[in-house]
Amino acid sequence: MNQTDLFYLLALQKVEGVGDIVAKKLISHCGDAESIFKTKSSQLMAIDGIGSVLIRNLKDKTVFEKAEAELQFIRQNNIKSIFFQDEDYPERLKHCIDSPILLFSSGNINLKKRKTISIVGTRQITSYGTEFCRKLIADLAPLDPVIVSGFAYGVDIVAHQAALEHNLQTVGVLAHGLNQIYPAVHKKYVAKMEDNGGFLTEFWSSSNPDKENFVRRNRIVAGMCEATIVIESADKGGSLITANMANDYNRDVFAVPGRTSDKFSQGCNNLIKTQRANLLTSAADLIYVLNWDLEKESKPIQKQLFVFLDNEEQKIYDHLQKNGKELMDIIALECDFPIFKISSLLLNMELKGVIRPLPGKLFEAI
């Protein structure tokens, strides 16, 4: 995208009454943002949903001054601007009707053909939530997923930290411009995140972390990912909004269950109870539902000369050695394990390199 295109897109964003949906409609009709400002009013009136008030707003010349000031900021700070029709715009987000026409990024974000999941939850994360989040990301690390979150207190920053510890790309989606970091205490993580991942936002440098911006930010978190995971949440909160948006976008949603008496498990338990989220007890549940192929797409794992199997794993291994390829349900039945447990056992055995998954939910011993 050249500087002229970016200038007119920025100007279009500042036209009163033009949101992302209207902007896409105008661009589709006129060809590009510059042409919108040069198209005759009579032709614009012919576009469904475009009225005289909006056309009058398009004649406001002050939008160009604002666009020039923001363009100057973008140039001076080496910020990458991504148009929704660009190849490097998050692919899944493109298919969301209300996705931003422009994203601004810093760092080294690469989302092409990558497994991308968002992890969200309460800002008052408990030790239970922290332990679960860290173990989940550790167990998923061999598949090299991109971990997306909102860079806020609690679950968000724990997810980012765990991703960094396992050299996974992690992306913070911000509710303000790239001229600041909120909360300020998280500035110490910025450089490390930008080395392998970075930050995305739709907001200009003039935007502050206002309450309504966090809700808008959540649709990006939900829309750009294959699945959204809620670690902990009270019965109301931003993470539940993100989960609902993910459901609206037809994305998979997972929630970590907790005790009925725990305040920050109520939201997750309600998501599961109302069938708006899959039950998540381990990485194996996620891998199974999303049908991720652990063998083909994982990072190389150093083979061990001697692999220790516990009694349950040894029972499964012996069964596969004797019977050859088997469906997971059959393995569970023949070895007398519940499904929720067999999925976790099989994942651990895959990570140890003693079994491998095959198409059709089959497994075989190596």
LINPE-V387333 format. One record per residue. N is the residue number from 1. NEAR is the number of other C-alpha atoms within 10 Angstrom. D_LAST is the distance of its C-alpha to the last C-alpha in Angstrom with 1 decimal. Layout:
N;NEAR;D_LAST
N;NEAR;D_LAST
//
This chain:
1;10;49.5
2;7;52.8
3;11;55.2
4;12;57.6
5;14;55.0
6;20;53.9
7;20;57.6
8;21;58.3
9;21;55.2
10;23;56.1
11;25;59.7
12;25;58.4
13;20;56.5
14;19;59.8
15;21;61.8
16;15;62.7
17;16;61.2
18;18;58.3
19;16;54.9
20;17;51.6
21;14;51.9
22;14;55.5
23;21;54.6
24;22;51.9
25;16;54.4
26;21;57.0
27;17;54.7
28;12;53.5
29;14;57.2
30;18;58.7
31;12;55.8
32;16;55.6
33;23;57.0
34;18;60.0
35;14;61.1
36;22;61.3
37;18;64.0
38;11;65.9
39;11;65.7
40;11;69.0
41;16;69.4
42;10;70.2
43;10;66.9
44;20;65.0
45;14;66.9
46;10;65.5
47;13;61.9
48;9;61.0
49;10;61.2
50;16;63.0
51;13;66.5
52;12;69.5
53;10;68.6
54;16;65.3
55;20;67.1
56;12;69.7
57;15;67.1
58;21;65.6
59;13;69.0
60;14;68.7
61;11;68.7
62;11;67.7
63;19;64.1
64;17;64.2
65;11;65.4
66;16;62.5
67;21;60.0
68;16;61.4
69;13;61.2
70;18;57.5
71;20;56.8
72;12;58.4
73;16;56.1
74;18;53.0
75;11;54.2
76;9;55.1
77;11;51.8
78;11;49.5
79;15;48.1
80;13;45.9
81;22;47.2
82;21;45.0
83;18;46.6
84;19;44.9
85;14;44.8
86;13;43.3
87;10;39.8
88;13;38.7
89;20;39.9
90;21;37.1
91;18;36.0
92;17;35.6
93;21;38.9
94;18;40.7
95;13;40.3
96;18;42.1
97;12;45.8
98;17;47.1
99;22;44.9
100;25;47.0
101;21;48.5
102;20;48.0
103;19;45.5
104;18;46.2
105;24;43.5
106;21;43.2
107;20;40.4
108;16;37.4
109;20;35.9
110;17;33.4
111;19;32.2
112;12;31.3
113;8;28.2
114;14;27.0
115;17;25.7
116;21;28.9
117;22;29.6
118;28;32.8
119;28;33.2
120;33;36.6
121;32;38.6
122;25;41.5
123;18;43.3
124;14;43.7
125;19;40.1
126;14;39.6
127;9;37.4
128;11;35.1
129;24;34.8
130;18;34.3
131;12;31.5
132;18;29.7
133;24;30.3
134;19;29.0
135;15;25.8
136;19;25.2
137;25;25.5
138;16;23.5
139;16;20.5
140;22;21.1
141;20;21.6
142;18;18.2
143;21;19.2
144;19;22.6
145;20;25.0
146;22;28.7
147;24;30.4
148;30;33.9
149;28;36.6
150;27;40.4
151;26;40.9
152;21;43.0
153;17;43.2
154;18;40.7
155;29;37.4
156;24;37.8
157;20;38.2
158;22;35.5
159;27;33.0
160;26;34.3
161;20;34.2
162;21;30.6
163;26;29.6
164;19;31.5
165;13;29.9
166;16;26.4
167;13;27.9
168;24;27.6
169;24;30.4
170;31;32.8
171;31;35.9
172;25;39.0
173;22;41.1
174;28;44.7
175;28;47.7
176;23;50.2
177;20;50.8
178;24;49.1
179;13;52.3
180;15;51.3
181;17;48.5
182;17;48.6
183;11;48.3
184;8;49.8
185;9;47.9
186;13;44.6
187;11;46.0
188;9;44.2
189;14;40.8
190;17;42.1
191;12;41.6
192;14;38.0
193;25;37.2
194;19;39.0
195;15;36.9
196;19;33.7
197;26;35.0
198;22;38.5
199;23;41.0
200;28;42.0
201;21;45.3
202;25;47.7
203;21;50.6
204;20;53.4
205;15;54.5
206;11;57.4
207;15;55.1
208;16;54.8
209;16;52.2
210;10;54.3
211;9;53.0
212;9;52.8
213;16;50.7
214;16;47.8
215;15;47.7
216;18;47.8
217;21;45.1
218;25;42.8
219;23;42.6
220;29;41.1
221;28;38.5
222;35;37.6
223;29;38.1
224;26;36.0
225;25;32.8
226;19;30.1
227;23;30.4
228;30;32.8
229;28;31.9
230;28;34.8
231;29;34.2
232;34;37.6
233;29;40.8
234;20;44.2
235;15;45.6
236;12;47.0
237;13;45.8
238;17;44.7
239;28;41.0
240;23;41.9
241;15;43.8
242;28;40.7
243;31;38.6
244;21;41.3
245;20;41.5
246;28;37.7
247;18;38.2
248;13;41.1
249;18;39.1
250;14;36.5
251;19;33.8
252;21;31.3
253;28;32.7
254;25;31.0
255;28;33.0
256;24;32.1
257;23;34.0
258;19;36.3
259;10;38.9
260;11;41.8
261;8;44.3
262;12;42.7
263;13;44.7
264;25;42.0
265;24;39.6
266;20;42.2
267;26;41.5
268;30;37.7
269;24;38.4
270;19;40.9
271;23;38.5
272;19;36.0
273;13;38.8
274;8;40.3
275;11;37.0
276;18;37.4
277;24;34.1
278;20;30.7
279;21;30.0
280;22;27.9
281;18;26.5
282;21;23.5
283;20;21.7
284;23;19.3
285;20;22.4
286;22;23.3
287;17;20.0
288;14;20.0
289;12;23.7
290;13;23.6
291;12;20.5
292;16;19.2
293;16;16.0
294;18;14.2
295;17;11.7
296;12;14.6
297;14;17.5
298;16;16.6
299;12;18.0
300;10;16.0
301;10;14.6
302;8;15.0
303;11;12.0
304;10;13.0
305;5;13.5
306;7;13.6
307;11;12.1
308;10;14.5
309;15;13.7
310;9;16.9
311;9;17.8
312;12;17.0
313;17;13.5
314;13;13.0
315;14;14.6
316;25;12.3
317;22;9.1
318;13;11.2
319;18;12.3
320;18;9.2
321;14;8.4
322;10;12.0
323;12;12.7
324;14;10.0
325;18;10.6
326;19;13.0
327;16;15.5
328;18;15.9
329;16;19.3
330;12;18.3
331;23;15.7
332;18;18.7
333;13;21.1
334;11;19.3
335;15;18.3
336;12;21.8
337;16;21.1
338;12;23.3
339;16;21.9
340;15;23.0
341;14;21.0
342;22;17.8
343;22;17.6
344;18;18.1
345;17;15.5
346;22;12.8
347;23;14.0
348;18;14.0
349;21;10.3
350;18;9.6
351;18;12.2
352;18;10.6
353;17;7.5
354;18;5.2
355;21;5.1
356;21;6.8
357;22;10.2
358;16;11.8
359;9;15.6
360;10;17.6
361;14;16.0
362;16;13.0
363;20;9.6
364;19;6.5
365;21;3.8
366;12;0.0
//
